[in-house]
């Protein structure tokens, strides 16, 4: 849960008992408390009795999770029109769009949010992350600077500042930006602090300090980091080491394979871990003298990931929200197809 954000109160009018349960899980990630009413009379009573940051009359997020993006946009636009706090409503709309994988829509809402007079550091940083995704790194950096001017202790801004500095090769500055975040003791910043330790590992990896990078990840398990996530990240560090250390490439590639295997065994129901294992074993195959067994294993992990993505959404143990499956499948399928071609071209000849 992103407890770095202040809690928002949302009133939902919906008579289907299944949808509020789904939305509670989805909105929980952004520290949003959902109150539900089955019909308008009860909703009006609740609205008079309590303070709500936004009343959702329609289910924009639910439509988006079902891939009906036009309906989602209509619902979100309607919610924004009636919202007393436009900046908060626009930020929430952008967050919903990001959650169901429509990043251009998210960008549209976040850009409108930061134009409001009461725009928050949160909306600035979320837009910066969208710009980062589109490789607009200079624009993203300016937004993060604005957020830190508004709140120098904004932990999400510190995290994104460090990541942007790392991507630009400013490793000393990146590490300096992380120090205030990693020193946080507030339990509400736990999730962002965990991401900060991952970022530190990436910086140490970039510096070639691989053992320290691995230890930075493994140590976080004491703070509750999911072990499979840690092992998957460690595997990536070993792959980076294999790429750079040609003399010992086979050794580091085998270490990566060990950790990818371990992560997948720990989380066989997590499509993200399995997707990472697919990509990882593909690279291990590229680095190994005997690549075919690794390519074949990559195909197996890819097929296992797709098998978990048959419904419109997927829930993952340890994650508080569900994920729409279509964008995940669209990402996995072409990569899996390329790996299968390697198996057909190289492995069948030698078997």
N, C-alpha and C positions, 0 to 999 in steps of 0.2 A: 504494500500500500504506500502511496506517496503521501505520507503524513507531513511532508514539508509544507503543504498547502493548508490554509485555514479551512475549516469545515464549512461546506455550503449546504443549505437546506433546499430540497427540491420536492415539489408536490406533483404527483403523477395521477392523472385520471385515466383509469383503465379497468375494464371489467374482466379481462382474461387473467386468471390467477397465475398463469405460467410466466407471463412477460415481466411482471415486477420482480420475480425471483432472479431472472436473467439480468435485468437492469441493475439490481442491487450489487451483483457481483461485478458487473462492468464498471459501474460508477464508483465502487469502493476504492478502486485504484487511484482515484483523484480526490479522495477524502470527501465524498459527497453523500449526504444522508438522504435517503429516499423515503418519503411518506406517500402512501397510496390511498386513493379513494376509488370506489367502484362506479360512482355516478356523480353528476354535477352538483346536486344538492349537498351531498356530504363534502365534496371538494370545497364549495363555497364556505361551509361552516369551518372547515380546517383552515382555510385561507384567512378567515376573519380572526381565528383564535391564535394563529401562530405566524411567525415571520418566515417567509420563504424567499430565497434569492431568485428563484425562477419557477414558474408554473409550466410544466410540460403538458400541453393539451393533446399533443400527438406524439407518436413514437418515432422520431427521426432516427435515433440510434438503432432501434429494432429493425426499421426498414433497411438501414444500411447494412446491418448484419445479414439481412436476407438478400442483399445485392440489388435492392430496388432503390437506386441512388436518386432518381428523380423524386420519388415519394419522400425519401429522407430529406432532401433539400427543401421541399415544400414544408415539411413539418418543422424543420429547424428554423426556416425563415419566419414561419408563423410564430414560433416561440419567441424569436428575437423581437418581432414587432410588438408583442404584448409585454415584454420583460421590462420591469422598472429599472434594472441595472443592465444597460446595453453592453458594456464592456465585459461583464461577467458572462452574459448570455452568449456573446460572440466567441469568447474564449472556450466556453463549454461546447459550443457547436463545432469549433475547430478541433477540439479534443476528441469529440465523437467521430468526426471524419477521419482523423488520424487513426483512431482505434479500428475503424473498418476499412482502412487502407486506401482512402481517397485523399491523397496528399495535396492535389491541386485545390480541392474543395476546402481542405483544412487551411491551406495558405490563404485562400480568399477570406475566410472568417477571421483568422488571426491578424491579417493586415487591416481589416476593419476594426478589430479590437484595439490595436495599438494607436489608432487614430482618435479613439475616444479620450475625453479629458481625464478620466480616472483609470487609464490603462495601468495594469499591474506589471511588476517584474515578471510574473509567471507568464503572462501573454507574450511579453517580449522574448523570453527564453524559448518558449514553445515555437514561436515563429522562427527564431534562430535555428532551432533543430530542423525545421522544415527546409529552411534555406541551405543548411548543411547537406541535407539529403539531395538537394538539387545542385550541389557544388557551388553555391553562391557564398563562398567562405568569407569574403570581405564584408558583404552585407550582414552575414550572421554575426561576425565579430563586432560590428558596430552596435547591433541590437543587444548583445551581451554586455557591452560596455555601458549602454544606457541602463540596463537592468541593475548593474552593480553600482551605478551612480545613485539610483533610487534606493537600493538596499545592498550595502557592501557585504552583508552576511548571507545573501541568498544562496543557499547551498547548490541548487540546480544551476544557477548562473556560474558559480565557481567551477562546477564540473564541466560545463560546456566550454567555458573559457580555457580550461586546461586541455580539453580535447582539440579545440581549434588551434591552440598553440602547438600541440604535438603534430597535428596534420601539416602545419606550416614549418615544421622543423625547429621550432623554438622550444627545445626540450627543457632548458633551465627555467624558462618562464612557465612552462606547463607544470613542472614539478612544484614551483613556488605557488601557483594558483591552487594546487591541491592541498597544500598544508593546512589551511584553515578548515577545509572540509574534513580531512582525515582526522583532525583533532577534535571533532565534534563529539560530545557525549550525550546530546539530546536524543532520546530514543525515537523521537518523531522524524529524525533525519536518517534513520537506519538504512532505508532502501537506497537513498542517494549516496550515502557513505560507502555502501557495498560497491556501487557503480564506480565510486572514486578509487577504490582499491584496484578494481579491474583496470581503470585508466592508468594508475601508477604502474601496474604490471606491463601495460602497453608501452609506457615511456621507458621502463627499464629494458624491455625487449628491444625497443628501437636503439637503445644505447649499447646493446650487446651484452647486457648484464642478465643473462638468462636465468641463472640459478636464483638470483634475487627476485626476478619476475615471478618465477614459479612459486617461491616461498611466499611472496605477497598474496598470491591467490590461495594457496593451501591454508595459510594462516587464517583466512577469513571464514573457514568452516567453523571456527570457534564462535563466531558471531552469528551463526545460523545459516550461512550460505549453503545452498543445496549442493550436496557432494557431486552429483552428476554434472552440474554446471561448472564447478571448479575443475573437475577432471577434463571436461571438454575444452576449457580455456587453457589448461596446462598443455593439452595436446597441440593446440594452435601455436603455443610458444615453441614447442619442440619442432614443429613444422617450419617456423621461421628460422630456427637455428639450423635446420637441415638445408634450407635454401642458401644460407650464407656460408656455412662451413662445409665446403665441398669435400675436404679430406675425410670428414666423418659423417657425410650425408646419410649413408645407410644406417648408421647407428642411431642418429637422432630421428630418422623417419620411423624406425622400429619402436622407439620410445613413444612417438606420437601415436602409432597404431595401438600400442598397449593402452594408452589413456583414452583414446576414442572408443575402444572395445569396452573398457571398464565403465565409461560414462553410459554407453548404450545398454549395458547389462543392468546398471543401476536404475535406468529410467526407460524401460521398453515401451511405455505408453506416452512418451514425450516426443512429438513429431519434430520439435526444434533440435533436440539432442540427436535424433536419428538423422535429420538433415545434415547437421554438422559432421556426423560420422560418415555419411555418404561423401560429402565434399572432401573430408579429411583423408579417407582411404583412397580416393581418386588421386590426391596429391602424393600420398605415400607411394602409390603405384608408379607415379611419374618419377619419383626419386629412387626407386628400388631397382636393383638389377633384375629381380623377378617380380614384375609388376602385376602379372595376370591374377594371382590370388587376391591381391588387394583391390583390383578393379571389380572382380566378381563380388567381393565383400561389399564394396561400395554400392553395387546394384542391389544387393540384398537389403541394405539399410535404406536405400531410397524407396524400394518397394514397400518396406515395412512402414515408412513414414506416410506414404500415400494411402496405405490401408487404414490409417488412423484418421484420414481426412474425408471420410465418406459423407458425413452429415454437413450441414451448412456452417456449424460452429464446432470448435473443439475446446474442451476443458483440459487443463494440464495440472497435475498434482503440484502443489506449491505455488501456483499462480492464482491470484484472486479474481481474475476475469477470464472470460472465454474469448476465443479468437475466431474471426471469420476464416473459413478454410480455403476459399477460392484463391485469394492472393498467394497463400502458401503453396497451393498446388501449382499455380501458374509459374511460381519460381522454381519448384523442384523438377517439374516434368521435362523442360528442355535440357537441363543439366543431366538428368538421369538418361535421357536419350543419347547425349554425347558419350556418356560412360559406356552405355550398351554398345555403341559403335566401336569403342576401343576393344571391348570384349570380343565382338564379332571379328574385328580386323586382326587382332593379335593373339587372343587366347585360344580361339578355336583351332588356329593353325598348329599350335604347339601341344594341344591336348591329345 
